[in-house]
Amino acid sequence: LHGLPMELSKARSREELSRLEVLDRIDDRTRALSGGQRRRVEIARALMHRPRLLLLDEPTTGLDVPGRRALEQHVRDLCRERGIAVLWATHFLEEVAADDDVVVLDRGRVCWTGLADRIVPELGVGSVAEAFALLTGSP
C-alpha cells in the first residue's frame, strides 16, 4: 500500500474494483479469478495511488477478445476522465487507435514514431501489420 492509510486504501480499492466490475469478487483469492478478472485487479491495484502515468506491458495477453476490448476501453476512459498518461506495450495491432501516439521498437531500437494513422501512408504500405513487418523485418 506504500503509505496509504488503511481507510483510504480500503475506499480506493472498493472504488477501483467497482469501476472494473470485480467488486463482487473482493473476498476471493486471486487464484480463483479468471485471467481477465486478475488483470482488472492488477490495474485496480496500480490505480490506488492515483498515478499520472500508468505503465502497461502486454496487459491483454491471455484475455479473450471481449476481455481485451473491455480492458482497452477502460484504460482509454481513465485517460480521458482522469488525465492519466499510459504507456501501453502490445503486439496486438488491433489495440492501436488512429489517434494514438506510437513508438515501434525492434530489439531495443526505435524504428518509427508518430500518430498511428500516419504509419501506413508514410511507409507506403497497405496496413499497420505490413508497416510493422517492414519496420521490424518480421513476416
Secondary structure as GFF3:
##gff-version 3
##sequence-region A 1 139
A	DSSP	alpha_helix	6	19	.	.	.	ID=ss1
A	DSSP	three_ten_helix	23	25	.	.	.	ID=ss2
A	DSSP	three_ten_helix	30	32	.	.	.	ID=ss3
A	DSSP	alpha_helix	35	47	.	.	.	ID=ss4
A	DSSP	beta_strand	53	57	.	.	.	ID=ss5
A	DSSP	alpha_helix	65	82	.	.	.	ID=ss6
A	DSSP	beta_strand	85	89	.	.	.	ID=ss7
A	DSSP	three_ten_helix	93	95	.	.	.	ID=ss8
A	DSSP	beta_strand	101	106	.	.	.	ID=ss9
A	DSSP	beta_strand	109	115	.	.	.	ID=ss10
A	DSSP	alpha_helix	116	123	.	.	.	ID=ss11
A	DSSP	alpha_helix	128	136	.	.	.	ID=ss12
###
